[in-house]
Amino acid sequence: MATALLVIDMQHVFLNMTSTALPNILKLIDHFAAKSLPILFTQHGHSKEELTPPYKNQLVRKWGPNGSIHTGSKDWELIPEVAIKAKGNPIVAKNTYDAFIDTNLAEILKEKKVERLVACGVMTDCCCDTTARSAFNRGYETWLVKDACGSANETQHEAGLQGFGFAFGDVPTTAEVMSRLK
């Protein structure tokens, strides 16, 4: 079964949420690269147009222009350790929690004949959970890696994992993913 790693929104704005997740994400990237398995990244951001009233993007309406990530800003950039590893791999630009909406993610996965998606990154209970559920709903076997995701706090992180694990897919650790994909 073709398996891909999806690294979600590992950007400067979320750096404080990645202290536990980042080392495990880097291990997963290295493991997938060593096995020549597909690795994809997402990068969340909003254009100047989206950040100008009237706000057409629902997330900008929810968080406001000051609470939204401006495409091209320092907050929008990938964390340096991740950016280095992203070179040569697809980076999917997105402007909502679900990385499948209005992006080319589905086409890339289809082209690579992916059947299983391993998701990690930030925020567990927003973009990671939403994208992983969307992958499940599109027929992918989906794993959300519990120690390779981060959120604003432990309560939100655990809520995202529990909801996903109950009805959508596996919630393995980084070590379990690497063991399963020997």
N, C-alpha and C positions, 0 to 999 in steps of 0.2 A: 504494500500500500504506500503510495507516494505521500510523504509527509513534509509540510512546510512549517517554518517558524515565522510567526508574525510578531514583530516588536512594535508595540503601540506607544506612540507619543512620548518617547524618552527625550524630552525637551527641557531647556534651561528652566522654564517656568515651574516645572514639576520636580526639580532637583531635590528639594527637601523631602520629597515623598519616596525617594529611591534608595535610601541608605542601605536597607536590607536587600532590596530587589536587584540593584545594579550589579553587584558581583555575580549573582546567579544568572542574570540576563547575559552578561558577558560570557559566562561558562556555556550557556545554551548556544549562543552565536558561534563560539569556537567549536562546539560539538557538531552542530549542523554543518559548518564549513568543512570540518575534517571529514564528514561523511558525504560531502558534495550534495547536501539536501538544500532545497530552496530556502532563502531567508529574505523576508520582506519587512519593510519598515513603514510606519505611518508618521505623518507630521501634521498636527492640527494647527490651523490658522485661519484668520479672516482677512479678506482684502479690504483696502481702503473704502471701496464701494459698500461692502457689507457693514462697515463701521460708521457709515454716514446715514443720518436719518433720511427717510423713514427706514427703520431696520427691518429688512426682509428676512434675515436669518434668525430662526427661533432662539438659538443659543445667545446671540447678541442681544436679542430682546430680553432674555432671562437674566444674563449677567451684566448687561450694559457694555458700552464700548471700552470702558476702563477695566472691566473684569474679563475682557476677551483677549485672546492672543492675536497680536497684529502680525500678519505675514511679513517676513523680512526683518522683524525685530530680534533683539538678543534673546528675549524669552522664547521666541519661535524656533531658534536654532536647536539642533540636536546636541545633547550632552557630548562633550568632546570624545570621550571613550567610545561612545556609540557611533558618533559621526565617522570616526576612523573606520569602524567595521562596516558601516553602511555603504561605503564606496564600492561601486560596481554592482550593488544590489538595488532592486526597485524600491523607491520611496514614494508612497501613495499620499498625495496631498488630500486632506479632508477638512471639512468645516462643520462637522456634527459628530456626535458620539459614535455612530455606526460607520465603520470604515468601508462598508459596502455601498452606502448611499452616495450617488453622484460621483463615483470614483471608478477607476479601472481595476480595482482589486479582484473582482470576480473573473474578469478576462485574463488577468495574469495567472491566477490559480488554475483556470481551465487550460491555459496554454502550457502550464507546467504539469498538468495532469494530477493535481493535488487532490487527495481524497481525505486526508487528515490535516487539521490545522492546530498547531500548538501556539497558544496566545500568551503573551506576557507584556508587562509594561505598566503604564499608569493611565488613568486611575482605575483601580480594580472594579469599583462599583459603578463606573460611568462608561468610559470608552472601552475598557477591556471586556467587561461583562456584556455590554450591548453588542459589541462586534462579535464576541464568541457566540452569543445567542443567535445572532444573525447568520453566522457560519453554520451552526446547527440547523437552523431553519432552512438553509439552502442545501442540506444533505451532507455536509462535511462531518466526519467524526471530529469532535472538538475537545481539546484539553485546555484548561485554564490553569497555568502553573502558579500554585499558591505562594511559593516563596520567591517568585520572580515577578510579582506584581506589587504595587504600592498604592496607597490612597492617602487622603487627608488625615485619617486617624485609623486606629486598629478596628474600631467598631464598624466603620464603613467598609474597610478591607474585608473583614470577616463576613459582613452581610452580603457583599458581592459574591464571595466564594460559596457561601451556603446556598444562596438562591440559584447560582449556576449549577452547583453540584447536585442539587436536589432533582432538577428536571432536564438538564441540558447535556452535561458531559462530565468527564473525569476532571478531578482537581488534584493532580499529582504534584510532588515536589520536583525540583530540578534534578536531584539524584535519580528519582523514579523515571523521569522522562529519558534521561541519558541511559539508564539501564534497559528500558524498553526498546530503545532505538540503537542497540549495539550493532 
